[in-house]
């Protein structure tokens, strides 16, 4: 376990009361970073969402399954403070009863699409055709952008017309 020697140094330098330090040092609580306890992310996200919905008089009361999955997969380099700030921004900048994928920042949305669809995980005998994977991917990106074809096309690196054409050909 990693210990912090900063308080002990502060006591030696006279910047921290020794009696208080030794009272507090009786118990050490090790809290792992959020990336190591991803199961806590949904509960924390919902807690922050409800608190900020109340604070900003918004109607949010749930996190969609898709958004929850993305939040769980994110690495959280900024730990709980990053999650709290992200939820605050999402609630403040959006409306609705449910926090959706489209409410999350772009850097998280890259984690929304599983690069190996379930069909690929099933086995080599059930492999879908490339066109089917491409269509699923385009639809997922379109969903992530809230149905905005211009933004979806930009994220896919194609024109809006190409996106519309490919979606139209496959449907």
N, C-alpha and C positions, 0 to 999 in steps of 0.2 A: 504494500500500500504506500502511495506517495504521500508524504507529509509536507506541510507548509512550515518552513522555519521563519517566515517573515514576522509572526507575532513574537517569537522568542528573541529575535534580533531587536525588535522594537522595545521589548522589555529591557534588554541590556542597554539600549541607547537612552532609556528613560522616556520614550514616546508612548508607552502603553503601561498601564498599571499592572504590576506583577500579581497582586491578589486577584484581580479580575481575570487575567490570563490563566492562572492556575485553576480558577473555578470553571472557566469555559473549556479548558483543555481536558477536563475529566472525561468527557465523552466526545468521541470523534465520529462523525457521520459521513460516510463515503457515499456520495451520490454520483453514479456513473453518468456520462454524457448522454444526451437524448438519443444519439445514433446507436447507443448500445441498449436502449430500452424502447424500441419502436412500438411495442405494444401499448405504451403510455400515450402515444401521439394522439389517437382519436379522442380519448377522454380529455386531454389537455386542450385540444382544438375546440371541442364542443364547449368546454368551460369558458375559454376565452371568447368564443363566438357569442354565447349567451350574455356574458358580461358586457361586451361591446355593443351588442344589439340593444341591451337595456340602456347603456350610456348614450348611444346615438339615436335612440328611439327608432330602431329598425325592427323588422319583423322576422329576422332569421331565427329559426328554432331547430334546424337539422343540418347535417353535413351529408351530401350525397355519397353513395358508395364509391363512385369513381373518384371524387375529390379525396375521400378518406384514404383510398388506396395510394394515391399519389403522395399524400402527406406522409404515409407510413414508409414509402420507398425513398423519400428524400434523405440525404445524409445529415442534415441539420448542423452545418459547421458553426452556426451562431447559437446553437443549443436552444434552450427554452425561450430565451429572449427573441430569437429569430422567429420561432413559431408564433409567439405572442404578437410581434410586430406585423407578421404576414397576415394573421387573422384580423388584426385591427384594421389594416389597410383594406382587406377584402370586404369587411363589413361596412366600413366607412364609404367606400367607393361604389358599392353595389346595393341593389335592393332585391328582395324576394324572401320567401320563407325558407329556402334551402341554399346553402353554400354550394355552388357548382364548380365544375372544372374551369369553366370560362372565367370565374372570379379569381382564379389563382394566377400568380405571375408567370411569365413565359419560361423562366428558368426551371420551374417545377414541371411544366407541361411536358417536357421531354421525357419525364418518367411516367407519363400517363399511358403510353402505348407500349404494350409488351412486344418486344421485337420478335418473339417466337409465339405466334398464335397457338391456342390450345390444340388446333389440328396438327401442328408440327410436333407438339409434345406427345401426341397420341402414338405415333409410330410411323415408320417409313412407308407402310402400305396404305396409309390414309392421307398422304400428302396432298394438299390442295394445289390447284394450278396457280401459277405466278399471277395471272390476271386477278384471281380471287383474293390473293393476299394484298395485291396493290389496291384493289377496290376497298377492302376492309380498312386498309391503312388510310386511304383518302377520306373515307367516311369518318374514321376516328378523329383525324385532324380537323375535319369540318365540324364535328361535334365539339372539339376542344375550343374552336374559335367562335362558338355560339352560332354556327350556321353561316358565318361571314365567309363567302367564297373568295373574296379578294385576299383576306388575311390567310385563309387556308392555302390558297395557291402560293402566296409568298413563302409560307412555311415549308411547302412541298418543293419549292424551287421551280414551279411551272407557272404558266399564265392562267388567268381565270377562265379563259376560253378553253384551254387544254383540260383544265379540271372539269368544267361543265361537259365537255365532249366525252371524256373518259367515264364520268359518272353516268352520262346519258347512254353510252354504248353498252355499258354493263347492266343497265336496269331494263 
